[in-house]
Amino acid sequence: MESKVSEGGLNVTLTIRLLMHGKEVGSIIGKKGETVKKMREESGARINISEGNCPERIVTITGPTDAIFKAFAMIAYKFEEDITNSMSNSTATSKPPVTLRLVVPASQCGSLIGKGGSKIKEIRESTGAQVQVAGDMLPNSTERAVTISGTPDAIIQCVKQICVVMLESPPKGATIPYRPKPASTPVIFAGGQAYTIQGQYAIPHPDVWMPVPRPVLMNSPFPMMLTSEVTGMGAL
C-alpha cells in the first residue's frame, strides 16, 4: 500500500490548500476564467478559489492523488511561464525559481520535518526543491505555511512526497483553517469622495460613498443626521 502511495497511484481523495497573492490568483483564473476551467478539465481535480478582495487568497485543490499532481503541474508550469514573460521585459539575468506556498495543519508539520529535520532534508535532497516550514502558525488558525521553490518538475516531485507524509500522518485534533483578511487600507475623504491609498496613488474607494452633498450637511440644522445607508446604524 505504501509503495502505491509513493507512485501516486493510490486512489484516495486529498485536499491541498495553497496561499496565493492576488496577481498569482489572476494568472490561475485567466481571461474570463478560461485558464482555471482548462486546469479543472484536464486534471480532473476540483479547484476552488476563496472569495474576497484580500491581498491573499486560498486556492483549494481536491481530488484523487493523480488529479492533484496534474493540477499542481499545470499551476507550476503556468507560474514558470509568467516568470519567463516578465523576464523578457526586465534586465535580470538569473531566472527566479517558481514558488508555491502550501497551507498545512500544524499537527502534520512535525511529520513533514522529521526527527532532527531528517524528513525535510530527505525531501530537499531527493527532489532538488527548497522546502521551508514556517515556525509560526498563520493568524487565527492552527495551520502553517510550507514554502516550496524550484523548477516545476522539482516542485511536482516535492508535492508528491509531501502528500505521502500527509496521508501517512493525518492531522490530530480539530484544525482551524487560515482565512486571509481584507487589506486594511486607510480611507481618505476629499470633496465628498472616498479614496484608498495604493502605493503612491489615491484610488476612488467603491465601497464608501456619501449620498448627501457636503454643503447640505454643513447647512443642515442637524449636521450629524447621517442616513442609514452611510452608517449602517440609522441616525446618530
C-alpha positions in Angstrom: 0.0 0.0 0.0 2.8 2.4 0.9 4.6 1.8 -2.4 1.4 2.6 -4.3 1.2 5.9 -2.4 4.8 6.7 -3.4 4.0 6.2 -7.0 0.9 8.4 -6.7 -1.3 5.5 -7.7 -3.4 5.2 -4.5 -6.9 6.2 -5.3 -7.6 8.4 -2.2 -9.1 11.8 -2.2 -6.9 14.5 -0.9 -7.3 18.2 -0.2 -4.4 20.6 -0.6 -4.6 24.3 0.2 -2.4 26.9 -1.4 -1.9 30.5 -0.3 -1.5 32.9 -3.2 -1.2 36.6 -3.8 -3.8 38.4 -6.0 -1.5 38.5 -9.0 -0.9 34.8 -8.8 -4.6 34.1 -8.5 -5.3 36.3 -11.6 -2.8 34.2 -13.5 -4.5 30.9 -12.4 -8.0 32.2 -13.3 -7.0 33.7 -16.7 -9.2 35.7 -19.0 -12.9 35.1 -18.3 -11.8 32.1 -16.1 -10.5 30.2 -19.1 -7.2 29.1 -17.5 -8.8 27.6 -14.3 -11.5 26.0 -16.4 -8.9 24.2 -18.5 -6.9 23.2 -15.4 -10.1 21.7 -13.9 -11.0 19.8 -17.1 -7.5 18.4 -17.8 -6.5 17.5 -14.3 -9.9 16.2 -13.1 -9.3 18.0 -9.7 -11.7 20.4 -8.1 -10.0 23.8 -7.9 -11.8 26.4 -5.7 -10.6 30.0 -5.1 -11.6 31.9 -2.0 -13.8 35.0 -2.5 -12.9 38.5 -1.4 -10.8 41.4 -2.2 -7.9 40.2 0.0 -4.3 40.6 -0.9 -4.0 36.8 -0.3 -6.4 34.1 -1.4 -6.7 30.4 -0.6 -6.8 28.0 -3.6 -8.2 24.6 -2.6 -7.3 21.6 -4.8 -9.3 18.4 -4.1 -9.3 15.1 -5.9 -7.5 11.7 -6.2 -3.7 12.0 -5.9 -3.0 11.7 -9.6 -5.5 14.6 -10.3 -3.9 16.7 -7.7 -0.4 16.2 -9.1 -1.7 17.1 -12.6 -3.3 20.3 -11.2 0.0 21.2 -9.4 2.0 20.6 -12.6 -0.3 22.9 -14.5 0.0 25.6 -11.9 3.8 25.3 -11.6 4.3 25.5 -15.4 1.9 28.5 -15.6 3.9 30.3 -13.0 7.1 29.5 -14.8 5.6 30.9 -18.0 4.7 34.1 -16.1 8.3 34.4 -14.8 9.7 33.9 -18.4 7.3 36.5 -19.8 8.2 39.0 -17.1 11.9 38.5 -17.7 11.6 39.4 -21.3 10.9 43.0 -20.2 13.5 43.1 -17.4 17.2 43.4 -17.2 17.5 40.5 -14.7 19.9 37.7 -15.9 19.1 34.9 -13.5 15.7 33.3 -13.6 14.0 33.2 -10.2 12.5 29.8 -9.1 8.8 29.0 -9.1 7.4 29.3 -5.6 4.3 27.8 -4.2 3.0 28.1 -0.6 1.0 25.2 0.9 -1.1 25.7 4.0 -0.7 22.6 6.2 -2.2 21.8 9.6 0.4 22.5 12.3 -0.2 19.0 13.7 1.2 17.4 10.5 4.3 19.7 10.2 6.3 17.6 12.8 6.0 14.6 10.5 7.0 16.7 7.5 10.1 18.0 9.3 11.0 14.6 10.8 13.3 13.9 13.7 16.0 16.5 13.8 14.9 17.7 10.4 15.6 14.3 8.7 12.4 14.1 6.6 12.5 17.6 5.2 16.3 17.1 4.4 15.5 13.9 2.6 12.7 15.7 0.5 15.1 18.5 -0.4 17.8 16.2 -1.5 15.7 13.8 -3.5 13.6 16.4 -5.3 16.1 19.3 -5.6 13.4 21.7 -4.4 13.8 24.1 -1.5 11.3 23.4 1.3 10.7 25.7 4.3 8.1 25.2 7.1 7.1 28.4 8.9 7.9 28.4 12.6 4.7 30.3 13.5 1.1 29.5 12.7 -0.8 31.7 10.3 -3.1 34.3 12.1 -6.2 33.0 13.9 -5.6 29.4 12.7 -3.8 26.1 13.5 -2.1 26.0 10.1 1.4 26.8 9.0 2.8 27.9 5.6 5.1 25.4 3.8 7.0 27.2 1.0 8.3 25.2 -1.9 10.5 26.7 -4.6 12.5 25.3 -7.5 11.8 24.2 -11.1 8.3 23.0 -11.9 9.5 19.3 -12.0 11.2 19.6 -8.6 8.0 21.2 -7.1 5.8 18.4 -8.5 8.1 15.7 -7.0 8.2 17.6 -3.8 4.4 17.9 -3.6 4.1 14.1 -4.2 6.4 13.4 -1.2 4.5 15.9 1.0 1.2 14.2 0.0 2.7 10.8 1.1 3.6 12.2 4.5 0.2 13.8 4.9 -1.6 10.5 4.1 0.6 8.6 6.5 0.2 11.2 9.3 -3.3 12.6 9.3 -4.0 15.8 11.3 -4.5 15.4 15.0 -7.4 17.2 16.7 -9.5 19.9 15.1 -7.9 22.2 12.5 -8.8 25.9 12.4 -8.3 26.9 8.8 -6.5 30.1 7.9 -8.7 32.7 6.3 -7.0 35.7 4.8 -8.4 39.1 5.9 -9.1 42.0 3.5 -6.4 44.6 3.4 -7.0 47.4 5.9 -6.0 50.3 3.8 -6.7 53.8 5.2 -9.7 55.6 3.7 -9.4 59.4 3.0 -12.4 61.7 2.3 -11.9 64.6 -0.1 -14.6 66.6 -1.9 -17.4 64.1 -1.0 -15.4 61.2 -2.4 -13.6 58.4 -0.5 -10.1 57.3 -1.6 -7.8 54.5 -0.6 -4.0 54.8 -0.8 -2.4 52.2 -3.1 1.4 52.8 -3.4 1.8 56.5 -4.4 -1.7 56.9 -5.8 -5.2 57.7 -4.3 -7.8 55.3 -5.8 -11.5 56.1 -5.5 -13.0 53.6 -3.0 -16.0 51.8 -4.4 -17.4 50.6 -1.0 -17.7 54.0 0.7 -20.0 56.6 -0.7 -21.6 59.8 0.5 -25.1 60.3 -0.9 -25.7 63.6 0.8 -23.8 66.6 -0.8 -21.3 68.1 1.6 -22.9 71.7 1.6 -26.3 70.3 2.6 -24.7 68.5 5.6 -22.9 71.7 6.5 -26.0 73.9 6.4 -28.3 71.4 8.0 -29.6 72.2 11.5 -28.9 68.5 12.3 -25.4 68.1 10.8 -24.9 64.7 12.5 -28.1 63.1 11.0 -26.5 60.7 8.5 -28.6 58.3 6.6 -28.6 54.6 7.4 -27.0 53.9 4.0 -23.9 55.7 5.2 -23.6 54.4 8.7 -25.4 51.1 8.5 -26.7 52.0 12.0 -29.5 54.6 11.5 -29.4 58.2 12.6 -26.6 59.0 15.1 
